[in-house]
């Protein structure tokens, strides 16, 4: 019976296939959200792209959460190529979200604090299972208010998986659950034309010493996360408040670097 229903669906024109031209037309709806730094935007080909997952990873104090907070404000501002601005969904797994930080970033753009904070939908996730449920709620919100939400931020994507699954014995289980979470994010990004921004931590790579890599650390999450993220940015510390972003993996951007600064008004260009 299922086979028959599938056949009916296919003959009715719902085969799952569309032409490359239709894909190209659909991709014209893609928008980019500015990061607050022109240099960083340039590195990303214009900013955080919709219908894609952008992952930023680095050690602590490299600017991952600062970037998340800056995006909360900048997503609400009209931008290049007719981008109209919109609302934000923020899923916090490490209790690093601070509304006061958003206020100081809003001051840089002369935004009304209350209106700006009202446009950010926030949830604190406590377990990896809870994180998954929150995505269902987020999808329901996007469905209820089509075109209103422009970005979904998860800071950070792996933290709760590290807590809930420990040791080698639970690794396969963890990766399967993680794959489901990322597949959900991918689907939401395409279905609701959302930009997805996730942050990630790093770990020492025990195999790196054998291959004489310059930097023996790598992002956690393994191949599952590596393949799910459209663009991966490696953040590291520079002098003082300066940070360096490097394209680690991207389908259409060359591997280059950009320097930006963390300021009271969020992410900004480095002052010479």
Secondary structure, 3 states (H helix, E strand, C coil): CHHHHHHHHHHCCCCCCCCHHHHHHHHHHCCEECCCCHHHHHHCCCCEECCEEEEEEECCCCCHHHHHHHHHHHCCCCCHHHCCCCEEEEEECCCCCCHHHHHHHHHHCCCCHHHHHHCEEEEECCCHHHHHHHHHHHHHHHHHCCCCEEEEEEECCCHHHHHHCCCHHHHHHHHHHHHHHHHHHHHHHHHCCCEEEEEECEEECCCHHHHCCCCCEEECCHHHHHHHCCEEEEEEECCCCEEEEEEEEECCCCCCEEEEEEECCEEEECCC
